[in-house]
Structures are given as C-alpha cells and as structure tokens.
Amino acid sequence: MRNQILEDLKIAMKNQDKSTLAVIRMVKGAMQMEELKTKRELTDDEVITIISKQIKTRKESITEFAKGNRQDLIESTEAEIKILEKYLPEQLTEAEVFQIIDAAFAEVKPESMRDMGKLMGLIAPKVKGKYDMGEINKIIKEKLN
C-alpha cells in the first residue's frame, strides 16, 4: 500500500496532476509523521487507518463548507475524497454491514450499552477501512436502545 502511494506520487509528478499530487503529499506526510512516532514502517492496515482519517476530516470539512455556502470548496474536497478512496479496500454494502452487526448481536446477546465494547471488539476488525465506523457506532446504539 505504502509503495503504491509513493508510486502514484511519482506518476502525479510526471503528469503534473496538481490536485492528485497535493492529496498524495498530504497522505505521505501523515504516514511519515506516524512512522516517526512508531519508529518503524507502517503496515497496510495502519496506512488504511491514516487514509480513513483523512477522508473523515474532509467529510467534516464539507459539512462546514455547506454551512458557509461554499460550493467551490465542497467540490474540490469531494474530488480529494475520490482520490483517497481508491486506496481503501472495497467498501461494504449496507446489507453486508447489517449482517455483520446482526451476527455480533447473536453472539454477544447484549443487554445494555455496557456491552458496546464487546460488540465493537467483534465488529471493528471485520469492517475497519471498509465502512464508516461512526455509522456503525450509530447503528449499534440504535439497536441497543
């Protein structure tokens, strides 16, 4: 994954694709910061986590831009998200996510919000990087209530 990002960075430089280049440089910078913290090369899962955080940040920005009526910024941010999404594994459908959540509920048989941690422990590894964890959190809370 890391090598793919670095290769795409070179390609974007050669093609003078400034928007792609800027996004990949931001990801590369975030990866380098994490590698400095951990003092080792990142695994693919860690790179996916970084990319997911980048997407989440941009989605939050879009919400703010919408409040400010800034369609130009919304469009450019959505383009950045599209560039980032090609590095994520294939996304799960809503139906697949509900199947995973239902299976976890059947296994844990939760009685209250205290069982949230057990549920997330089962669900998170199966959906990490493949679906928005915030949405999964909401779905679980609704089912628990």
C-alpha positions as CSV (number, residue, x, y, z in Angstrom):
1,M,0.0,0.0,0.0
2,R,2.8,2.4,1.0
3,N,4.7,1.6,-2.2
4,Q,1.6,2.1,-4.3
5,I,1.1,5.6,-2.8
6,L,4.7,6.5,-3.4
7,E,4.5,5.2,-7.0
8,D,1.3,7.2,-7.6
9,L,3.1,10.3,-6.2
10,K,5.8,9.9,-8.9
11,I,3.1,9.4,-11.6
12,A,1.3,12.5,-10.5
13,M,4.5,14.5,-10.6
14,K,5.3,13.3,-14.1
15,N,1.8,14.1,-15.3
16,Q,1.8,17.4,-13.5
17,D,-1.6,16.5,-11.8
18,K,-1.5,19.1,-9.1
19,S,-4.7,18.1,-7.3
20,T,-3.7,14.4,-7.0
21,L,-0.2,15.4,-6.1
22,A,-1.3,17.6,-3.3
23,V,-3.6,14.9,-1.8
24,I,-0.9,12.2,-2.1
25,R,1.6,14.5,-0.5
26,M,-0.7,15.1,2.5
27,V,-1.1,11.3,2.9
28,K,2.6,10.8,2.6
29,G,3.2,13.5,5.2
30,A,0.7,11.9,7.6
31,M,2.4,8.5,7.0
32,Q,5.8,9.9,7.7
33,M,4.6,11.5,10.9
34,E,3.2,8.2,12.1
35,E,6.4,6.4,11.1
36,L,8.4,8.9,13.2
37,K,6.2,8.2,16.2
38,T,6.3,4.5,15.9
39,K,9.9,4.3,14.7
40,R,9.1,1.7,12.1
41,E,7.5,1.3,8.6
42,L,3.7,1.3,8.7
43,T,1.6,-1.8,7.9
44,D,-1.1,-1.7,5.2
45,D,-3.8,-1.6,8.0
46,E,-2.1,1.4,9.5
47,V,-1.9,3.2,6.2
48,I,-5.6,2.4,5.6
49,T,-6.4,3.9,9.1
50,I,-4.5,7.1,8.1
51,I,-6.3,7.4,4.8
52,S,-9.7,6.8,6.6
53,K,-8.9,9.6,9.0
54,Q,-8.0,11.9,6.0
55,I,-11.4,11.1,4.4
56,K,-13.2,11.7,7.7
57,T,-11.6,15.1,8.1
58,R,-12.6,16.1,4.6
59,K,-16.2,14.9,5.1
60,E,-16.4,17.1,8.2
61,S,-15.0,20.0,6.2
62,I,-17.7,19.5,3.6
63,T,-20.3,19.9,6.3
64,E,-18.7,23.2,7.4
65,F,-18.4,24.4,3.8
66,A,-22.1,23.7,3.2
67,K,-23.0,25.9,6.2
68,G,-20.9,28.6,4.6
69,N,-22.4,28.1,1.2
70,R,-19.0,27.4,-0.4
71,Q,-19.8,25.1,-3.3
72,D,-16.4,25.6,-4.8
73,L,-14.7,24.2,-1.7
74,I,-17.2,21.4,-1.4
75,E,-16.4,20.3,-5.0
76,S,-12.7,20.4,-4.5
77,T,-12.9,18.5,-1.2
78,E,-15.2,15.8,-2.8
79,A,-12.5,15.4,-5.6
80,E,-9.9,14.9,-2.9
81,I,-12.1,12.2,-1.2
82,K,-12.4,10.4,-4.5
83,I,-8.6,10.3,-4.8
84,L,-8.2,8.9,-1.3
85,E,-10.9,6.3,-1.7
86,K,-9.0,4.5,-4.3
87,Y,-6.5,3.4,-1.7
88,L,-9.2,1.9,0.6
89,P,-10.2,-1.7,0.3
90,E,-13.6,-2.4,-1.4
91,Q,-16.3,-0.8,0.7
92,L,-19.0,-3.0,2.3
93,T,-22.6,-2.5,1.4
94,E,-25.2,-1.5,4.0
95,A,-26.7,-5.0,3.8
96,E,-23.3,-6.6,4.5
97,V,-22.7,-4.3,7.5
98,F,-26.1,-5.2,8.9
99,Q,-25.3,-8.9,8.5
100,I,-22.0,-8.5,10.4
101,I,-23.7,-6.4,13.2
102,D,-26.6,-9.0,13.5
103,A,-24.1,-11.8,13.8
104,A,-22.2,-9.9,16.5
105,F,-25.5,-9.3,18.4
106,A,-26.4,-13.0,18.1
107,E,-23.0,-14.0,19.6
108,V,-22.8,-11.4,22.4
109,K,-26.5,-11.2,23.2
110,P,-26.1,-7.6,24.6
111,E,-28.4,-6.4,27.4
112,S,-27.3,-2.8,27.7
113,M,-24.9,-0.1,26.5
114,R,-22.3,-1.8,28.7
115,D,-21.9,-4.5,26.1
116,M,-21.0,-1.9,23.4
117,G,-17.3,-2.7,23.8
118,K,-17.8,-6.4,23.3
119,L,-19.8,-5.7,20.2
120,M,-17.3,-3.3,18.7
121,G,-14.5,-5.8,19.5
122,L,-16.2,-8.3,17.2
123,I,-17.4,-5.9,14.5
124,A,-14.4,-3.5,14.2
125,P,-11.9,-5.9,12.7
126,K,-14.3,-7.1,10.1
127,V,-15.3,-3.6,8.9
128,K,-12.2,-1.4,9.6
129,G,-11.4,0.6,6.5
130,K,-14.4,-0.9,4.7
131,Y,-17.2,1.2,6.2
132,D,-17.5,4.4,8.2
133,M,-17.0,3.4,11.9
134,G,-19.2,6.4,13.0
135,E,-22.1,5.0,11.1
136,I,-21.5,1.6,12.6
137,N,-21.5,3.1,16.1
138,K,-24.8,4.8,15.4
139,I,-26.4,1.6,14.1
140,I,-25.3,-0.4,17.2
141,K,-26.6,2.3,19.6
142,E,-30.0,2.3,17.8
143,K,-30.1,-1.5,18.1
144,L,-29.2,-1.4,21.8
145,N,-31.9,1.2,22.5
